[in-house]
Amino acid sequence: QVQLVESGGGLVQAGESLTLSCVADAYTFRAYNMGWFRQSPGKEREFVAAIGWSGGSPYYADSVKARFIISRDSAKNTMYLQMNSLKPEDTAVYYCNVLPIWGSRRALNDDWGQGTQVTVSS
């Protein structure tokens, strides 16, 4: 069973930065491509960014490209999402999950954690 724990959310003002963390068990971290997703009230969960299992070839949703940076640290079994130039429309609960293949914008399963809330004030 995939075990992922998100953290790092908070309340920031527009234009500020925030870094999210996703800790995985060792097997999951080494076996899967991983990604970030987010869900705003009244909206469906959407893809944000993803990175290959080896740490390479990140890709992003158009809405966050050039502002967000995804990375992973194999020594800590942790994936990060550095969010810069935040906008009010980035307000959402952010989740991490594993992906079936590189390039996918859908999670492998429907097993979601608690997520971490990001709120951007204008």
Backbone as numpy.savetxt, mean C-alpha at the origin, in Angstrom:
# Nx Ny Nz CAx CAy CAz Cx Cy Cz
-1.79 -19.26 5.65 -2.63 -18.08 5.65 -1.74 -16.84 5.65
-2.06 -15.93 4.74 -1.30 -14.70 4.64 -1.59 -13.81 5.84
-0.53 -13.31 6.47 -0.68 -12.41 7.61 0.02 -11.10 7.31
-0.75 -10.03 7.26 -0.23 -8.71 6.95 -0.78 -7.71 7.95
0.08 -6.80 8.41 -0.34 -5.78 9.37 0.12 -4.42 8.88
-0.86 -3.54 8.67 -0.56 -2.19 8.20 -0.46 -1.21 9.37
0.37 -0.18 9.18 0.50 0.88 10.18 1.06 2.13 9.54
1.03 3.22 10.31 1.65 4.45 9.84 0.70 5.53 9.40
-0.59 5.25 9.38 -1.55 6.26 8.97 -1.65 7.39 9.98
-2.38 8.43 9.58 -2.56 9.56 10.48 -3.27 10.70 9.79
-3.31 11.82 10.49 -3.93 13.04 9.96 -2.83 14.02 9.57
-2.84 14.44 8.31 -1.84 15.39 7.82 -2.55 16.46 7.00
-1.83 17.53 6.72 -2.36 18.58 5.88 -1.96 18.35 4.43
-2.71 18.90 3.53 -2.40 18.78 2.12 -0.97 19.26 1.86
-0.26 18.50 1.02 1.11 18.84 0.70 2.15 18.15 1.56
1.72 17.60 2.67 2.66 16.92 3.56 2.88 15.47 3.12
3.76 14.80 3.85 4.13 13.42 3.51 3.81 12.47 4.66
3.70 11.21 4.32 3.42 10.16 5.30 3.96 8.85 4.74
4.49 8.00 5.61 4.98 6.70 5.16 4.24 5.58 5.88
3.66 4.70 5.11 2.94 3.54 5.64 3.85 2.32 5.64
3.59 1.40 6.56 4.34 0.15 6.64 3.39 -1.03 6.60
3.86 -2.13 6.04 3.10 -3.37 5.99 4.06 -4.50 6.36
3.84 -5.10 7.50 4.69 -6.20 7.95 4.04 -7.52 7.58
4.83 -8.39 6.99 4.33 -9.71 6.57 5.13 -10.81 7.25
4.57 -12.03 7.27 5.36 -13.16 7.74 6.43 -13.44 6.69
7.46 -14.09 7.10 8.64 -14.27 6.24 8.31 -14.99 4.93
7.49 -16.03 5.00 7.17 -16.77 3.79 6.42 -15.90 2.78
5.41 -15.22 3.28 4.62 -14.35 2.40 5.49 -13.30 1.75
6.34 -12.70 2.55 7.15 -11.60 2.03 8.06 -12.07 0.91
8.60 -13.28 1.02 9.56 -13.75 0.03 8.90 -14.42 -1.17
7.63 -14.81 -1.01 7.00 -15.60 -2.07 6.13 -14.79 -3.02
5.68 -13.62 -2.58 4.64 -12.93 -3.35 5.04 -11.53 -3.80
4.49 -11.14 -4.93 4.42 -9.73 -5.27 3.42 -9.11 -4.29
3.66 -7.87 -3.91 2.80 -7.25 -2.90 2.37 -5.86 -3.35
1.25 -5.41 -2.80 0.75 -4.10 -3.22 -0.04 -3.40 -2.14
-0.32 -2.15 -2.43 -1.15 -1.31 -1.57 -2.46 -1.01 -2.28
-3.51 -0.97 -1.50 -4.84 -0.63 -1.99 -5.44 0.38 -1.01
-6.49 1.07 -1.43 -7.14 2.00 -0.52 -8.64 2.03 -0.78
-9.38 2.42 0.25 -10.83 2.49 0.13 -11.33 3.73 0.86
-12.03 4.57 0.12 -12.66 5.76 0.70 -14.12 5.45 0.99
-14.74 6.19 1.90 -16.14 5.95 2.23 -17.03 6.03 0.99
-17.85 5.02 0.80 -18.77 5.00 -0.32 -18.17 4.58 -1.64
-16.90 4.25 -1.63 -16.23 3.85 -2.87 -15.68 2.44 -2.76
-15.42 1.83 -3.90 -14.83 0.50 -3.90 -13.33 0.62 -3.60
-12.79 -0.46 -3.10 -11.36 -0.51 -2.85 -10.64 -0.40 -4.19
-9.56 0.37 -4.25 -8.84 0.57 -5.49 -7.35 0.31 -5.31
-6.75 -0.06 -6.42 -5.31 -0.32 -6.46 -4.55 0.99 -6.33
-3.43 0.95 -5.59 -2.57 2.14 -5.43 -1.19 1.90 -6.04
-0.52 0.84 -5.59 0.84 0.58 -6.04 1.21 -0.86 -5.74
2.20 -1.38 -6.47 2.65 -2.75 -6.24 4.12 -2.88 -6.57
4.72 -3.95 -6.06 6.15 -4.16 -6.26 6.41 -5.65 -6.37
7.37 -6.03 -7.17 7.67 -7.43 -7.37 8.24 -8.09 -6.13
8.20 -9.42 -6.10 8.62 -10.17 -4.92 10.10 -9.94 -4.61
10.89 -9.61 -5.60 12.30 -9.37 -5.37 12.60 -7.91 -5.07
11.60 -7.08 -5.07 11.80 -5.67 -4.77 11.92 -4.78 -5.99
11.79 -5.35 -7.16 11.94 -4.55 -8.36 10.64 -4.23 -9.05
10.76 -3.42 -10.10 9.65 -3.14 -11.02 8.37 -2.66 -10.36
8.40 -1.59 -9.61 7.17 -1.07 -9.03 6.26 -0.46 -10.11
4.98 -0.46 -9.84 4.05 0.22 -10.73 2.94 0.84 -9.89
2.29 1.88 -10.47 1.41 2.72 -9.68 0.10 3.03 -10.42
-0.90 3.36 -9.65 -2.10 3.93 -10.22 -1.76 5.32 -10.74
-2.42 5.75 -11.80 -2.13 7.05 -12.38 -2.33 8.17 -11.37
-3.28 8.00 -10.47 -3.61 9.06 -9.51 -2.50 9.33 -8.50
-1.57 8.40 -8.33 -0.51 8.58 -7.33 0.88 8.57 -7.95
0.94 8.28 -9.23 2.25 8.22 -9.90 2.98 9.54 -9.72
4.27 9.48 -9.45 5.14 10.64 -9.25 4.99 11.26 -7.87
4.03 10.78 -7.08 3.89 11.29 -5.70 4.19 10.22 -4.67
3.84 8.97 -4.96 4.02 7.87 -4.02 5.19 6.99 -4.47
5.88 6.41 -3.48 6.98 5.49 -3.76 6.78 4.23 -2.93
6.75 3.09 -3.61 6.62 1.81 -2.92 7.99 1.14 -2.84
8.25 0.48 -1.73 9.53 -0.21 -1.56 9.33 -1.36 -0.58
10.32 -2.22 -0.48 10.25 -3.32 0.48 11.64 -3.60 1.03
11.68 -3.99 2.30 12.93 -4.29 3.01 12.89 -5.76 3.42
13.67 -6.58 2.75 13.62 -8.02 3.02 14.16 -8.36 4.40
15.03 -7.54 4.94 15.58 -7.81 6.27 14.52 -7.63 7.36
13.51 -6.82 7.06 12.47 -6.55 8.04 11.12 -7.13 7.65
11.08 -7.84 6.52 9.80 -8.39 6.03 8.74 -7.30 5.95
9.13 -6.13 5.51 8.25 -4.97 5.54 8.21 -4.27 4.19
7.00 -3.91 3.79 6.79 -3.12 2.59 6.37 -1.72 3.02
6.80 -0.72 2.28 6.52 0.66 2.62 5.77 1.36 1.48
5.06 2.41 1.85 4.48 3.32 0.87 4.76 4.73 1.34
5.71 5.37 0.68 6.02 6.76 0.99 5.09 7.63 0.16
4.30 8.43 0.84 3.29 9.26 0.18 3.69 10.72 0.32
3.97 11.35 -0.79 4.38 12.75 -0.82 3.29 13.61 -1.47
3.35 14.89 -1.19 2.40 15.85 -1.79 0.97 15.35 -1.66
0.62 14.98 -0.46 -0.70 14.40 -0.24 -1.82 15.38 -0.54
-2.91 14.83 -1.04 -4.09 15.62 -1.40 -5.30 15.12 -0.60
-6.28 15.97 -0.41 -7.49 15.51 0.31 -8.10 14.26 -0.31
-8.01 14.11 -1.61 -8.58 12.93 -2.27 -7.79 11.65 -2.00
-6.65 11.77 -1.33 -5.91 10.58 -0.91 -6.46 10.01 0.40
-7.38 10.72 1.01 -7.98 10.26 2.26 -8.67 8.92 2.05
-8.28 7.92 2.84 -8.83 6.57 2.69 -8.23 5.67 3.76
-8.77 4.47 3.85 -8.12 3.41 4.63 -7.22 2.66 3.65
-5.97 2.52 4.02 -4.98 1.88 3.15 -4.72 0.46 3.64
-4.70 -0.46 2.69 -4.49 -1.87 2.97 -3.34 -2.41 2.12
-2.68 -3.44 2.62 -1.70 -4.15 1.80 -2.21 -5.57 1.58
-1.75 -6.17 0.50 -2.14 -7.53 0.19 -1.16 -8.10 -0.82
-1.28 -9.37 -1.08 -0.42 -10.02 -2.07 -1.15 -10.06 -3.41
-0.35 -10.19 -4.46 -0.89 -10.18 -5.81 -0.61 -11.50 -6.51
-1.46 -11.92 -7.42 -1.27 -13.21 -8.09 -0.07 -13.24 -9.03
0.14 -12.15 -9.77 1.26 -12.05 -10.68 1.72 -10.61 -10.73
2.94 -10.41 -11.20 3.42 -9.04 -11.37 2.60 -8.37 -12.47
2.22 -7.13 -12.21 1.42 -6.40 -13.18 -0.06 -6.39 -12.83
-0.44 -7.28 -11.94 -1.85 -7.34 -11.54 -2.21 -6.12 -10.70
-3.45 -5.71 -10.82 -3.97 -4.61 -10.01 -5.11 -5.09 -9.11
-5.15 -6.41 -8.93 -6.13 -7.02 -8.04 -5.38 -7.89 -7.03
-5.92 -7.97 -5.82 -5.31 -8.82 -4.81 -5.55 -10.29 -5.14
-4.67 -11.14 -4.63 -4.78 -12.58 -4.84 -6.00 -13.13 -4.10
-6.31 -12.57 -2.95 -7.42 -13.08 -2.17 -8.24 -11.93 -1.62
-9.28 -12.27 -0.91 -10.17 -11.27 -0.33 -9.99 -11.23 1.18
-8.78 -11.57 1.62 -8.48 -11.60 3.04 -7.76 -10.31 3.41
-8.52 -9.33 3.89 -7.98 -8.01 4.18 -7.78 -7.80 5.68
-6.72 -7.08 6.02 -6.47 -6.72 7.41 -7.29 -5.52 7.83
-6.92 -4.92 8.93 -7.66 -3.76 9.44 -7.35 -2.48 8.67
-6.21 -2.46 8.02 -5.83 -1.26 7.28 -5.36 -0.17 8.21
-4.95 0.94 7.61 -4.52 2.10 8.38 -5.13 3.36 7.75
-5.72 4.19 8.59 -6.46 5.35 8.11 -5.52 6.50 7.79
-5.68 7.06 6.61 -4.96 8.27 6.21 -6.00 9.36 5.95
-5.83 10.48 6.63 -6.75 11.60 6.45 -5.93 12.83 6.08
-6.27 13.44 4.96 -5.56 14.62 4.48 -6.52 15.80 4.50
-6.18 16.79 5.30 -7.04 17.97 5.40 -6.57 19.04 4.42
-7.52 19.83 3.95 -7.20 20.87 2.96 -6.80 22.17 3.63
